[in-house]
Amino acid sequence: MDLPKPPIPRTNTSTVPSSLSSHTLAYSPIDRPGQINSLLNKTVLVTGIESALSHATALSFAHAGARVICVSHHSASLDALISEITATHPSAPSPVAITTDVSQPECATSIFSTIHDKLRVDDVHIDVLVLNTDFKTLRSSTPLPSDGSESGEALQTNWWRVLELKLRSFVAFVHAVLPGMRAQADGVVVSLVGASEARNARFVSADAVAEAAIFRFCHELGSELEGSGVRCFAMNSSHMETGVVDSDDTDRFEMAKRGVRTRKLERPELMADEIVKLCTEDRGRELNDRCLDCGQDLKDVIREADQGPRVRS
């Protein structure tokens, strides 16, 4: 079956006063001087470091001067990132690496004890929480059967397990940081959704249901938090070069490789740059409760926000 042709790129010639840039593959956002030290004395927690997108996001926050707490079940990915941050941003606060299984809901609370021990402080306030809800990163830490041998009740059990792996752990992390953010009247929650280029075919429906719920959760939570100083965004990274492909599922892996060749993917560094800007710039505050796409021109999104709410058919 032929894959659908990619959409024709939009040409945007309008100008909107903002440094939230339009999307291009022509620059390295981590080198942008405007971000240097824009998040001094801030603490950022990023999960799913084994993903190229989370890796790039952690680097961008370190470039902005924040202390970055990097979380993953994959210790080698953590070691590589910590070494890179230390080498490229020696003046940034020392990053913290935590190896744990974020798919377990209790991890959201127990992880703070680990942070306290590593930083040797009594109170840790998370200013920015970046949650990577990628199915592959969760499935790697809590393996599911891959041979299709289960059926009936066992298949249903695993279907719900996939849904819970993504949704319950995500909500648990958000609820763990919200009290501190509310008390400080400041904070940002960012969900990176759709970061897998290929997924286990037997559980793709459960994965999709969880992603839809997370998008809706972020939208409604952002509305609930209006006026509190706390913001919530969901970022769709399904057209991003994430470096995460489920190669155990041969058919979908081959399909993903063919799909990558037919469409233009955004670089993860670009989306990481936009995430930092959403957390630091006043114009970014106006996009609270929005579900954004890595392929969108943020100038268009800001223009829509400036026009105010409208009735959608």
C-alpha positions in Angstrom: 0.0 0.0 0.0 1.4 3.4 -1.0 2.0 5.8 1.9 0.2 9.2 1.7 2.1 12.1 0.2 3.4 14.6 2.7 1.5 17.9 2.9 2.9 20.9 0.9 4.8 23.2 3.4 3.0 26.4 4.2 4.6 29.7 3.3 4.1 32.3 6.0 5.0 35.8 5.0 3.3 37.7 7.9 5.1 39.3 10.8 4.2 39.0 14.5 6.3 40.8 17.1 7.8 37.9 19.1 11.0 36.0 19.3 9.1 32.7 19.3 10.5 31.7 15.9 8.9 30.0 13.0 10.2 26.5 12.3 13.3 26.0 10.2 16.0 23.4 10.0 18.7 26.0 9.4 20.0 26.8 12.9 21.1 25.2 16.1 18.9 26.6 18.9 21.2 25.5 21.7 23.7 28.1 20.4 21.3 31.0 20.5 22.7 33.7 22.8 19.2 34.9 23.8 18.6 31.9 26.0 21.9 32.1 28.0 21.1 32.3 31.7 17.4 33.1 31.2 16.5 30.4 33.7 19.1 31.0 36.4 18.1 29.6 39.9 15.4 27.4 38.2 15.1 23.6 38.5 13.8 21.6 35.6 12.9 17.9 35.7 13.0 16.0 32.3 12.0 12.4 31.9 12.7 9.9 29.1 16.3 11.0 28.5 16.9 8.0 26.2 14.7 9.9 23.6 16.6 12.3 21.4 13.9 14.9 22.1 14.3 14.7 25.9 18.0 14.7 25.5 17.9 17.9 23.4 15.4 19.5 25.8 17.6 18.9 28.8 20.6 20.5 26.9 18.5 23.5 26.0 17.5 24.1 29.6 21.1 23.7 30.8 22.1 26.3 28.2 19.5 28.6 29.7 21.2 28.3 33.1 18.7 25.9 34.9 19.6 23.0 37.1 18.5 20.0 35.1 17.3 16.8 36.8 17.5 14.0 34.2 15.4 10.9 34.7 15.5 7.6 32.7 15.6 3.9 33.2 18.6 3.8 30.9 21.7 4.6 32.8 23.9 4.8 29.7 21.7 7.6 28.2 21.9 9.5 31.5 25.7 9.2 31.7 26.1 10.4 28.1 23.8 13.4 28.7 25.5 14.4 32.0 28.9 14.3 30.4 27.6 16.4 27.5 26.0 19.0 29.8 29.2 19.2 31.9 31.4 19.6 28.8 29.3 22.1 26.8 27.8 24.1 29.7 30.5 24.1 32.5 29.0 27.2 34.1 25.5 25.7 34.5 24.5 24.2 37.8 25.6 20.5 38.2 23.0 18.3 36.5 21.4 15.5 38.5 20.9 12.0 37.0 18.3 9.6 38.4 17.9 6.1 37.1 14.3 4.8 37.8 11.3 3.3 36.2 8.9 6.2 35.6 6.1 3.9 34.5 5.5 3.1 38.1 3.1 5.7 39.7 4.8 5.6 43.0 8.0 6.8 41.3 6.5 10.3 41.1 6.6 10.7 44.9 9.7 8.5 45.7 11.8 10.4 43.2 11.7 13.5 45.4 13.5 11.7 48.2 16.2 10.8 45.7 16.5 14.4 44.6 16.7 15.6 48.3 19.5 13.1 48.9 21.5 14.1 45.8 21.1 17.8 46.2 21.3 17.7 50.1 18.5 20.2 50.5 15.3 19.9 52.6 13.0 21.3 50.0 13.1 20.9 46.2 10.9 23.0 44.1 10.4 21.9 40.5 9.9 25.0 38.3 9.5 23.2 35.0 8.3 19.6 34.5 8.9 18.0 31.1 7.3 14.6 30.8 8.1 12.4 27.8 5.1 10.0 27.4 6.7 8.0 24.6 5.4 4.5 24.6 8.7 2.9 23.7 10.6 4.4 26.7 7.9 3.1 29.0 7.7 -0.3 27.4 11.4 -0.7 27.6 11.4 -0.3 31.3 8.4 -2.6 31.8 8.5 -5.1 28.9 5.3 -6.4 27.3 5.1 -9.7 25.4 6.2 -9.1 21.8 5.4 -12.4 20.2 1.6 -12.0 20.0 1.1 -15.2 22.0 -1.4 -13.8 24.5 -5.1 -13.7 23.7 -8.4 -13.2 25.3 -8.2 -12.0 28.9 -4.4 -11.8 28.8 -4.5 -9.5 25.7 -7.1 -7.3 27.3 -5.0 -7.1 30.5 -1.9 -6.0 28.5 -4.0 -3.5 26.5 -5.1 -1.8 29.7 -1.5 -2.0 31.0 -0.2 0.0 28.1 -2.9 2.6 28.7 -2.0 2.8 32.4 1.8 2.9 31.7 1.3 6.2 29.9 -1.6 7.8 31.6 -1.3 7.0 35.3 2.4 7.7 35.6 1.9 11.0 33.7 -0.9 12.2 36.0 1.0 11.1 39.1 4.0 13.2 38.2 1.9 16.3 37.4 0.0 16.0 40.8 3.4 15.6 42.6 4.7 18.9 41.4 1.5 21.0 41.3 1.3 21.9 45.0 4.8 23.4 45.0 4.1 25.3 41.8 0.8 26.7 43.1 2.6 27.8 46.3 5.2 29.7 44.3 2.5 31.0 41.9 4.8 29.9 39.1 5.6 26.8 37.1 5.3 25.0 33.8 4.2 21.5 32.9 5.1 20.3 29.4 4.0 17.0 28.0 5.8 15.5 25.0 3.3 13.3 23.3 3.6 11.1 20.2 7.4 10.8 20.4 7.6 7.3 18.9 8.2 6.9 15.2 6.9 3.3 15.5 4.9 1.5 18.1 3.9 -2.1 18.9 1.2 -2.7 16.4 -0.9 -4.8 18.8 -1.2 -2.0 21.4 -1.3 1.1 19.1 -5.0 1.7 20.0 -4.2 1.8 23.7 -1.3 4.1 23.0 -3.6 6.4 21.0 -6.3 6.5 23.7 -3.7 7.4 26.3 -2.3 10.2 24.1 -5.7 11.6 23.4 -6.4 11.6 27.2 -3.1 13.4 27.9 -3.9 16.1 25.3 -7.3 16.6 26.9 -5.9 16.5 30.4 -3.3 19.2 29.6 -6.0 21.4 27.9 -8.4 21.2 30.9 -5.6 21.5 33.5 -4.3 24.7 31.8 -7.8 26.1 32.1 -8.1 25.1 35.7 -4.7 26.8 36.5 -5.6 30.1 34.7 -4.6 33.0 36.9 -2.5 30.8 39.3 0.8 31.5 37.5 1.2 27.8 36.6 0.9 26.9 32.9 0.4 23.6 31.1 1.3 22.7 27.5 1.1 19.5 25.4 3.5 19.2 22.5 2.8 16.8 19.7 6.2 15.5 18.5 4.9 12.8 16.1 6.8 14.4 13.2 10.0 14.8 15.1 13.3 13.0 14.7 13.2 11.3 18.1 15.7 8.5 17.8 13.1 6.1 19.3 11.9 3.4 17.0 10.5 0.0 18.2 12.7 -2.2 16.1 11.3 -5.3 17.8 8.1 -5.0 15.7 9.6 -5.7 12.3 6.6 -4.7 10.1 6.1 -1.3 11.8 9.8 -0.7 11.9 10.1 -1.1 8.1 6.9 1.1 7.7 8.4 3.8 9.9 11.7 3.8 7.9 9.7 4.2 4.6 7.6 6.9 6.2 10.7 8.8 7.4 11.9 9.0 3.8 8.7 10.4 2.5 8.3 13.4 4.9 10.4 16.2 6.2 11.0 15.7 9.9 11.8 18.5 12.4 15.1 18.3 14.3 14.6 17.7 18.1 16.9 20.6 18.9 14.3 22.9 17.3 11.4 21.7 19.4 13.6 21.8 22.5 14.4 25.5 21.8 10.7 26.3 21.5 9.9 24.5 24.8 12.5 26.7 26.6 11.0 29.8 25.0 7.4 28.8 26.0 8.7 28.6 29.6 10.6 31.9 29.6 8.9 34.5 27.4 5.8 36.5 28.2 4.2 35.7 24.8 4.5 32.0 25.8 2.2 32.6 28.8 -0.6 33.5 26.4 -0.4 29.9 25.0 -1.4 28.3 28.3 -3.6 25.2 27.9 -2.7 24.9 24.2 -1.9 21.6 22.4 0.9 22.5 20.1 2.4 20.6 17.1 6.1 20.5 16.3 5.2 21.3 12.7 3.3 24.5 13.6 4.6 27.9 13.1 4.3 29.4 16.6 3.7 32.9 15.0 0.5 31.5 13.6 -0.4 30.1 17.1 0.3 33.4 18.7 -1.8 35.3 16.1 -4.7 32.9 16.9 -4.3 33.6 20.6 -4.3 37.3 20.0 -7.6 37.0 18.2 -9.2 35.5 21.3 -11.5 32.6 21.7 -13.8 31.7 18.8 -16.6 29.2 18.1 -15.4 26.2 16.3 -17.7 24.1 14.1 
